[in-house]
C-alpha cells in the first residue's frame, strides 16, 4: 500500500501503515455543521485556525506590544508561550486519541503521532534512521518537517527569520511523544526553512540530554555545522516547576489567610498569632533564599579552589620524593602539604554547605552510628554534660538506615553535639533520639517544606541558653558564630545544613532564650541494608609499570599528576579533554590498563569518554576524579573495574587507588 503521511526508516513501514489505518479511521468520522458553527471528529469538537495567526502574525503582534528596541524580549516571550501551549496540546491530544482508539502499546501510541500530525495540518514528518525511540533518558529522535505550517506562514508572508520559527511543531510533537512513552521530552529545531535552510530539522530528547545529542549531530555533520546556530532548548519544564511551586505557595497562603480570617472573627488574640506566623514564614523564605545564594557562592569558590589545592598536594609530593633522605627541606615540604590538606578540608566544608560536595554514599545504620559515637563523645563533652541516647534496637533497628557517607554522618553528629555543649557553659543535658517516621503530608519546617515520605528522624536537644530570633535566622550561615574569637570557624551548622539538604532531607529547630534548643533532622529512609565488609589486608605496593591514560582539562594539575605517576613507574598518556584523549588512544595502538579522567569536561563528559574507551579496551580499569559534582558517585556504583576519587587528593591516595583497581 505504501505510506502516505509519514516517511520512516526501512523496517518500520508496517508499523506506521497500521498507524495510518487507525488515524485515517479517526478522521473519517467527521461532521461539519456550519448552521451550528461546529466541526466534530470522532465525537470531539474541533476548530480551524489560520496557520499564520499562530506563527508569523503572532510574533508581529507581540513585537508591537513590546515596542521598538525590545524585539529580542518580544521574540523570547512569543517562543515560550507557543512552545508551552503546543506541548500541552500535544500531550492532551495524545491522551484523548489513545483513549478513543484503545491504544495501549507505547510503540503504537507513538507511531500514531506523526500520522495524526499530518492529518491535522501541522506538518509532514520524515524520521531519520539513526533515531532510537526508547522509554528512557536515551530517547533520541532526529526528524524533518518538510511542510511545517510555521515555516510556510513566514515564507508566504515574505519574511525571513533570524531564528528557527517552528516552535509549535517542536512543542506539539514532543508533548505527544512524552505522553506516549512516559518519558519527559523536549524538541529543538536546529535547521529552519524560514531562516533560509533547505529543511526544517528537529532533535527530540530528554531535557537533560538534548544539548548533548544536538552537539553530537553537529559534530557528525560538518557541512551543516556552521548553520546549526541560534537554536534554543525550551525551558518549559523549569518554568513549569516554578509555576507549580508558586501556585502551591499561593494556595498555602490563601488557605492560611482563610483560616486566620475565621479566627479573627472569634478573637483578637488569634490575630496576633496570625501575624507572627506570617512573619515567620517570610523570614524562612528570606533565609532559604539567602542560604541558596551563599551556597552557590561558596560552591563556586570551592570548585575552583579544589584544582589549586590538588596542584599544591601533587607538587609537594613530587618535591619530597626528589629530596634526599634527611634533607632539612623535607620538613618544609611537609608543612606545605599540611597547609594544603587543611585547605582541602575547608574546601570540603564549603562544598558540604553548598550541597555540591562529591559524596560516595553507603547504607548507614543511624541508630548504631549514634550509639557508637556517643561513647567517644563523652570525654569531648566534659564531665558536667549529661548525654542521653535513645536509639532503636533489636528488630526496630532494621529501618533506621540512611544513605550517606559514614564519615559525613559522624561529622554531622559531632557538630550537633559540640554546638549543644557550647550552649551550656555551666553544664546541662544533651538528648539524642533516633526514630523512624512516615510523613504523610507536606510539612513546613525551618529549612522549608518537608515532602511526604519515609524518614529516619534524629532529634538533638539541649538545656542550654537557646537562641533569639536573629541568631536563629543566621544559624546556618557559613562563618557565623556566637562564640568568642578563636573558638570555632562558624562552619559547623552550615555543614549540617548542607549534608542534610544534599541527602534530600530537612531540618526543624525549636528554640527560645533560656529554654534550650531542639534540632530535628529528617533524613530519607533507605530500604537497603548496610553491606557486610570483608576484612582485607592493607595494600603494600604502590608502584607499577602499566599504561595509564590521564585526562584533565586543568593544565597544571594534569602535568603534576603525570609526574607523580611517571615517578611511580607508569607509562602515562595525557590529554586535555575527551576528544583529544580518544585521538591519543588511537595513536597509542597498544593495550591500555587504566583510564584516569575528570568527570566534567568541555565537549564530552568523562562518563561518555569511559564508555568509548571500554569499547576499544574492554579490560581497561576506569578511575573517575571529581571535586564538586554531587551526582558523580552514580558513575561508578555497582560497576566492576570502576571507582571514584574525590578531589583534592594526595599523590599517595592516587597511587593507592590505582593499585587497588589494577590488582582487583
C-alpha positions in Angstrom: 0.0 0.0 0.0 2.8 2.4 0.8 3.0 5.2 3.4 1.3 8.5 2.5 1.5 10.7 5.6 5.0 9.9 7.0 8.4 8.8 5.9 10.2 6.3 8.2 13.4 4.2 8.1 13.3 0.8 6.4 11.8 -1.9 8.5 9.3 0.4 10.2 6.8 0.7 7.3 4.4 -2.0 8.6 4.1 -0.3 12.0 3.3 3.1 10.5 0.9 1.6 8.0 -1.2 0.3 10.9 -0.9 3.7 12.5 -2.2 5.3 9.2 -5.2 2.9 9.2 -6.1 3.9 12.8 -5.7 7.6 12.3 -7.5 7.6 9.0 -10.4 5.8 10.6 -10.4 8.5 13.3 -10.5 11.5 10.9 -13.1 9.8 8.6 -15.6 10.2 11.3 -16.0 14.0 10.7 -19.2 16.0 10.7 -19.3 19.7 9.7 -22.4 21.7 10.7 -22.0 25.5 9.7 -25.6 26.1 10.9 -24.4 25.4 14.4 -20.8 26.6 14.0 -19.4 23.1 14.8 -16.8 20.7 13.4 -16.7 17.3 15.0 -14.2 14.5 14.5 -14.9 11.2 16.2 -17.3 12.8 18.6 -14.8 15.5 19.5 -15.4 19.2 18.7 -12.5 20.8 16.6 -11.8 24.4 15.5 -10.0 25.6 12.4 -7.3 28.3 13.0 -5.3 30.1 10.3 -1.7 29.0 10.4 -0.2 32.5 10.1 -2.1 33.7 13.2 -0.2 31.2 15.4 3.2 32.0 13.9 4.4 35.0 11.9 1.4 37.2 12.8 1.6 36.3 16.5 5.3 37.3 16.6 4.4 40.6 14.9 1.6 41.2 17.4 3.8 40.6 20.4 6.6 42.8 18.9 4.1 45.7 18.6 3.0 45.3 22.2 6.6 45.4 23.4 7.5 48.4 21.3 10.7 49.4 19.5 14.0 48.3 20.8 12.7 45.2 22.6 12.4 42.7 19.7 14.5 40.1 21.5 12.3 40.2 24.6 9.2 40.0 22.4 10.5 37.0 20.5 11.6 35.2 23.6 8.1 35.7 25.2 6.3 34.6 22.0 8.5 31.4 21.7 7.9 30.5 25.4 4.1 30.9 25.1 3.9 29.0 21.8 6.0 26.1 23.0 4.3 25.7 26.3 0.9 25.8 24.6 1.8 23.4 21.9 3.5 20.9 24.3 0.4 20.9 26.5 -1.9 20.5 23.5 0.2 17.7 22.1 0.1 15.7 25.3 -3.6 16.3 25.7 -4.4 15.3 22.1 -2.3 12.1 22.6 -4.2 11.1 25.8 -7.6 11.7 24.0 -6.6 9.8 20.9 -5.1 6.9 22.8 -8.3 6.6 24.8 -10.6 6.9 21.8 -8.8 4.4 19.7 -8.0 2.0 22.6 -4.2 2.2 22.1 -2.2 0.6 25.0 1.2 -0.3 23.5 3.7 2.6 23.8 5.0 2.0 20.2 1.5 2.1 18.8 0.8 5.3 20.7 3.9 6.9 19.5 3.6 5.9 15.8 0.2 7.4 15.6 1.6 10.8 16.5 3.3 11.7 13.1 0.3 10.4 11.2 -2.1 12.4 13.4 0.3 15.4 12.8 -0.1 15.2 9.1 -3.9 14.7 9.2 -4.4 17.7 11.5 -2.4 20.0 9.2 0.7 20.7 11.3 3.4 19.1 9.1 4.6 16.0 7.3 7.2 14.0 9.3 10.4 12.4 7.9 12.1 10.3 10.6 15.8 9.5 10.3 17.2 6.0 10.7 19.6 7.0 13.5 16.7 7.7 15.8 16.2 5.5 18.8 12.7 5.7 20.4 13.3 4.0 23.8 11.4 4.6 27.1 14.5 6.0 28.9 16.8 9.0 29.1 18.5 7.6 25.9 15.4 8.6 23.8 16.6 10.3 20.7 14.6 11.4 17.6 16.0 13.2 14.5 13.4 14.2 12.0 12.3 16.7 9.4 9.0 18.6 8.9 9.2 19.3 5.1 5.9 21.2 5.1 5.8 22.8 8.5 2.9 25.2 8.8 5.0 27.7 10.6 7.9 28.0 8.1 5.3 28.1 5.4 3.5 31.0 7.1 6.7 33.0 7.3 7.6 32.3 3.6 4.1 33.2 2.4 4.4 36.5 4.3 7.7 37.2 2.5 9.6 37.3 5.8 12.9 35.8 6.8 13.5 34.9 10.5 16.8 35.2 12.4 15.9 32.1 14.5 14.1 28.8 13.9 10.4 29.6 13.9 8.7 26.1 14.1 8.1 26.4 17.8 4.7 24.8 18.0 5.7 21.9 15.8 8.5 21.2 18.3 6.2 21.6 21.3 3.3 19.5 19.9 5.4 16.6 18.7 7.4 16.4 22.0 4.2 16.6 24.0 2.7 13.7 22.1 5.8 11.5 22.3 6.2 12.3 26.0 2.6 11.2 26.7 3.1 8.1 24.6 6.3 6.8 26.3 6.1 8.3 29.7 9.5 9.9 29.3 10.0 13.7 29.8 10.9 15.1 26.4 11.6 18.4 24.6 12.4 19.1 20.9 14.5 21.9 19.4 14.6 23.0 15.7 18.2 23.2 14.5 17.6 24.0 10.8 14.6 26.0 9.5 13.3 26.9 6.0 12.1 30.3 7.3 15.7 31.1 8.2 17.0 30.2 4.7 17.8 26.5 5.4 16.8 23.7 3.0 14.8 21.9 5.6 13.1 22.2 9.0 15.1 19.7 11.1 14.5 18.8 14.8 16.2 16.9 17.6 14.0 15.5 20.4 15.4 14.1 23.6 15.3 14.2 27.4 15.7 17.9 28.7 19.0 17.0 30.4 20.5 15.3 27.3 19.2 17.2 24.4 22.1 19.6 24.2 24.4 16.6 24.2 22.5 15.0 21.2 22.4 18.3 19.3 26.2 18.6 19.8 26.7 15.0 18.6 24.7 15.7 15.5 26.5 18.9 14.7 29.9 17.1 15.1 28.7 14.3 12.7 27.5 16.9 10.1 30.4 19.2 9.4 28.7 20.5 6.3 25.7 21.6 8.3 27.5 22.7 11.5 28.0 26.4 10.5 24.2 26.7 10.1 23.2 24.8 13.3 23.3 28.0 15.3 20.7 30.2 17.1 18.6 27.3 18.1 17.1 27.3 21.6 16.5 24.5 24.1 13.0 25.1 25.5 13.0 25.7 29.3 9.3 24.7 29.6 9.9 22.3 32.4 11.9 24.8 34.5 9.1 27.3 34.1 6.5 24.7 34.8 8.2 23.7 38.1 8.5 27.3 39.1 4.8 27.9 38.3 3.8 24.8 40.3 5.8 26.0 43.3 4.3 29.5 43.1 0.9 28.0 42.7 1.4 25.7 45.7 2.8 28.7 47.7 -0.2 30.8 46.7 -2.7 28.0 47.7 -1.0 27.6 51.0 -1.0 31.4 51.6 -4.7 31.6 50.7 -5.5 28.7 53.0 -3.7 30.4 55.9 -5.5 33.7 55.2 -8.9 32.0 55.2 -8.1 30.2 58.5 -6.7 33.4 60.1 -9.7 35.4 58.9 -12.1 33.0 60.6 -10.1 33.1 63.8 -10.0 36.9 63.7 -13.8 36.9 63.8 -13.7 34.9 67.0 -10.8 36.6 68.9 -8.4 39.5 68.5 -5.7 37.4 70.3 -5.6 35.0 67.4 -4.9 37.9 65.0 -1.5 38.4 66.7 -0.8 34.7 66.2 -1.5 35.0 62.5 0.8 37.9 62.1 3.6 36.1 64.0 3.3 33.0 61.9 3.2 35.1 58.7 6.4 36.9 59.7 8.0 33.6 60.5 7.1 32.2 57.0 8.5 35.4 55.4 11.7 35.0 57.5 12.0 31.4 56.5 11.6 32.4 52.8 14.2 35.1 53.1 16.5 32.7 55.0 16.1 30.0 52.4 16.9 32.4 49.5 19.9 33.8 51.4 21.3 30.3 52.1 20.8 29.3 48.5 22.7 32.4 47.3 25.5 31.8 49.9 25.7 28.1 48.9 26.1 28.9 45.2 28.9 31.4 46.0 30.6 29.0 48.4 30.3 26.1 45.9 31.7 28.2 43.1 34.7 29.3 45.1 35.4 25.8 46.5 35.1 24.2 43.0 37.8 26.4 41.5 39.9 26.1 44.7 39.9 22.3 44.5 42.1 22.2 41.5 44.6 24.7 43.0 44.8 22.6 46.2 45.3 19.5 44.1 48.2 21.0 42.3 49.9 22.0 45.6 49.4 18.5 47.0 50.8 16.8 43.9 53.8 19.2 43.5 54.7 18.9 47.2 54.7 15.1 46.9 57.0 15.3 43.8 59.4 17.7 45.6 59.5 15.5 48.7 60.3 12.4 46.7 63.1 14.1 44.8 64.8 15.4 48.0 67.5 13.1 49.5 66.7 11.5 52.9 67.5 13.7 55.8 67.3 16.9 53.7 66.1 19.8 56.0 63.7 21.0 53.3 61.6 17.8 53.8 60.2 19.3 56.9 59.2 22.5 55.0 57.6 20.4 52.3 55.6 18.6 54.9 54.4 21.9 56.3 53.3 23.0 52.9 51.5 19.7 52.4 49.8 20.0 55.8 48.6 23.5 55.0 47.2 22.2 51.6 45.4 19.4 53.4 43.8 21.9 55.8 42.7 24.0 52.8 41.2 20.8 51.2 39.3 20.2 54.4 38.0 23.8 54.4 37.0 23.3 50.7 35.0 20.1 51.5 33.2 22.1 54.3 32.3 24.8 51.8 31.1 22.2 49.3 29.1 20.5 52.0 27.3 23.8 52.8 26.6 24.4 49.1 25.3 20.9 48.6 27.8 20.4 45.8 30.1 18.1 47.8 31.1 14.9 46.0 29.7 12.1 48.2 30.3 8.4 48.0 27.2 7.2 49.9 26.6 3.9 51.5 23.9 2.5 53.7 24.4 3.6 57.3 22.6 2.4 60.4 22.0 5.8 62.0 21.0 4.3 65.4 24.2 2.3 65.6 26.2 5.3 64.4 24.8 7.5 67.2 25.4 4.7 69.8 29.0 4.1 68.7 29.8 7.8 68.5 28.2 8.6 71.9 30.8 6.6 73.7 33.6 8.6 72.2 31.9 11.9 72.6 31.6 11.7 76.4 35.2 12.8 77.1 34.8 15.6 74.5 31.7 17.0 76.1 33.0 17.2 79.6 32.0 15.8 83.0 29.4 18.5 83.5 27.4 17.4 80.4 25.0 14.5 80.7 24.5 12.7 77.4 21.3 10.6 76.9 20.9 8.4 73.8 17.7 6.6 72.7 18.0 4.5 69.5 16.0 1.6 68.0 17.2 -1.8 69.0 16.5 -5.4 68.0 14.0 -5.7 65.2 13.4 -2.0 65.2 17.0 -1.3 64.1 16.0 -2.6 60.6 14.6 0.6 59.2 16.8 3.3 60.8 19.0 3.2 57.6 20.0 6.2 55.6 22.3 6.6 52.5 25.3 8.8 53.3 29.0 8.8 53.8 29.8 7.3 57.2 32.4 10.0 57.8 30.0 12.7 57.0 27.4 11.3 59.4 30.0 11.2 62.1 30.9 14.8 61.4 27.3 15.9 61.4 26.7 14.2 64.8 29.9 15.7 66.3 28.9 19.2 65.1 25.5 19.0 66.6 26.9 17.7 69.9 29.6 20.3 70.2 27.1 23.1 69.3 24.8 21.9 72.1 27.8 21.7 74.5 28.8 25.2 73.8 25.3 26.4 74.5 25.7 25.1 78.1 28.9 26.6 79.6 27.7 25.7 83.1 26.7 22.2 82.3 23.5 20.5 81.3 21.9 17.7 79.4 22.0 16.6 75.7 19.5 14.1 74.4 19.9 12.3 71.1 16.9 10.3 69.9 16.7 8.2 66.7 13.3 7.0 65.3 11.5 6.4 62.0 8.5 8.3 60.8 6.2 8.3 57.8 5.4 11.8 56.8 2.0 11.7 55.0 1.5 15.3 54.1 3.7 18.2 53.2 5.0 19.9 56.4 6.6 23.3 56.9 9.9 23.2 58.8 12.7 25.7 59.5 14.6 24.9 56.3 11.5 25.0 54.0 8.9 22.3 53.2 9.3 18.7 54.2 7.9 16.4 51.5 5.9 13.3 52.2 7.9 10.1 52.5 9.6 7.7 54.9 12.3 9.3 57.1 14.8 8.4 59.8 14.4 11.2 62.3 17.3 12.4 64.6 16.5 14.7 67.4 19.2 16.5 69.3 18.1 18.7 72.2 19.9 20.6 75.0 19.1 22.5 78.1 21.3 25.5 77.1 20.8 29.2 76.6 18.6 28.9 73.5 18.6 31.3 70.6 16.9 34.6 69.9 15.1 35.1 66.5 18.1 37.0 65.0 20.5 34.2 65.9 18.0 31.5 64.6 17.8 33.4 61.3 21.6 33.1 60.8 22.3 29.7 62.5 23.1 28.1 59.1 25.2 31.0 57.7 28.8 29.9 56.9 31.3 31.6 59.2 28.6 32.9 61.5 29.3 32.1 65.2 28.3 33.5 68.6 31.5 32.0 70.1 34.5 34.1 71.2 37.3 34.7 68.7 39.5 31.7 68.2 36.7 29.2 69.1 35.2 27.6 66.1 35.1 28.5 62.4 31.3 29.1 62.1 31.0 26.3 59.6 29.6 23.5 61.9 25.9 24.1 61.5 26.3 25.2 57.8 27.9 21.8 57.2 25.0 20.0 58.9 22.6 22.0 56.7 24.4 21.2 53.5 24.7 17.5 54.2 21.0 17.1 55.2 19.7 19.1 52.2 22.0 17.2 49.8 20.6 13.9 51.1 17.1 15.2 50.3 16.2 15.8 54.0 15.2 18.9 56.1 15.8 20.4 59.5 13.4 21.9 62.0 14.5 24.0 65.0 12.6 24.8 68.2 14.3 27.2 70.5 13.8 30.1 72.9 16.0 32.2 75.1 16.6 30.3 78.4 14.7 27.2 77.2 17.4 25.4 75.2 17.2 24.2 71.6 15.9 21.2 69.8 17.2 20.3 66.3 15.1 17.7 64.4 16.8 16.2 61.3 14.6 14.3 58.7 16.8 12.0 56.6 15.3 9.9 53.8 15.0 6.3 54.9 16.8 3.6 52.9 15.2 0.2 52.2 18.6 -1.4 51.7 20.7 -2.9 54.4 24.3 -2.0 55.3 26.8 -4.2 53.3 28.9 -6.8 55.1 32.5 -5.6 54.7 35.2 -8.2 54.2 38.4 -8.0 56.2 41.2 -7.3 53.8 44.9 -6.9 54.3 46.3 -3.4 53.8 47.9 -2.6 50.4 51.7 -2.5 50.4 52.7 -1.9 46.8 52.0 1.4 45.2 54.3 1.4 42.1 53.7 -0.1 38.7 54.6 -0.2 35.1 51.2 -0.3 33.4 49.9 2.2 30.8 47.6 5.0 32.1 45.6 7.5 30.0 45.3 10.7 32.1 42.6 13.2 31.0 42.3 16.6 32.9 41.5 20.0 31.5 43.4 21.9 34.1 46.9 22.1 32.6 49.0 22.5 35.8 47.1 19.8 37.6 47.4 17.4 34.6 51.2 18.0 34.4 51.6 17.4 38.2 49.6 14.2 38.2 51.6 13.0 35.2 54.9 13.5 37.0 53.5 11.7 40.1 52.5 8.7 38.0 55.7 8.6 36.0 57.8 8.6 39.1 55.9 5.5 40.2 57.0 3.8 37.0 53.7 4.1 35.0 53.7 4.9 31.3 51.4 7.9 31.1 49.5 9.2 28.1 47.8 12.5 28.7 45.2 14.8 27.1 43.4 18.0 27.9 39.9 16.8 27.0 38.0 13.7 26.0 38.2 14.3 22.2 42.0 14.6 22.4 42.1 11.6 24.6 40.5 9.4 22.0 42.9 10.6 19.4 45.9 9.8 21.8 44.5 6.4 22.4 44.1 5.6 18.7 47.7 6.7 18.0 48.9 4.6 21.0 47.6 1.4 19.5 48.8 -0.8 22.4 46.9 -2.0 25.5 45.6 0.5 28.0 45.4 -0.7 31.6 43.6 2.3 33.2 41.8 5.5 32.3 42.2 8.3 34.9 39.7 11.1 33.9 37.9 14.1 35.2 34.1 13.9 35.2 33.0 17.3 33.9 34.9 18.4 30.8 34.1 20.5 27.7 32.9 18.8 24.5 32.5 15.3 26.1 32.0 14.2 29.7 34.2 11.7 31.5 31.4 9.2 31.6 31.0 9.3 27.8 34.8 9.0 27.4 34.9 6.0 29.7 32.2 4.2 27.6 34.2 4.9 24.4 37.4 3.7 25.9 35.7 0.5 27.2 34.5 -0.2 23.6 38.1 -0.1 22.4 39.8 -1.6 25.5 37.3 -3.8 27.4 39.8 -4.7 30.1 40.8 -1.2 31.0 40.0 0.0 34.5 38.3 3.4 35.0 39.1 5.8 37.7 37.0 9.0 37.8 38.1 12.1 39.7 35.8 15.0 40.6 35.6 17.6 43.2 32.2 19.1 43.1 29.5 17.1 41.2 27.1 15.7 43.9 25.9 13.1 41.4 29.3 11.8 40.3 29.0 8.8 42.6 26.4 7.4 40.3 29.1 6.9 37.7 30.8 4.0 39.4 28.3 2.4 41.9 27.9 -1.3 41.2 30.2 -1.3 38.1 33.2 -3.7 38.2 36.6 -2.1 37.5 35.3 1.4 38.0 36.0 3.7 41.0 35.8 7.4 42.0 38.4 9.5 43.7 37.2 12.8 45.2 39.3 15.9 44.6 41.6 17.2 46.0 43.7 14.1 46.8 47.4 13.4 47.6 49.8 11.5 45.4 49.8 8.6 47.8 46.0 8.4 47.7 46.0 8.4 43.9 48.6 5.7 43.5 47.0 3.5 46.2 43.6 3.8 44.5 45.2 2.9 41.1 46.9 -0.2 42.6 43.6 -1.3 44.1 41.9 -1.1 40.8 44.6 -2.7 38.8 45.1 -5.6 41.2 41.4 -6.3 41.9 
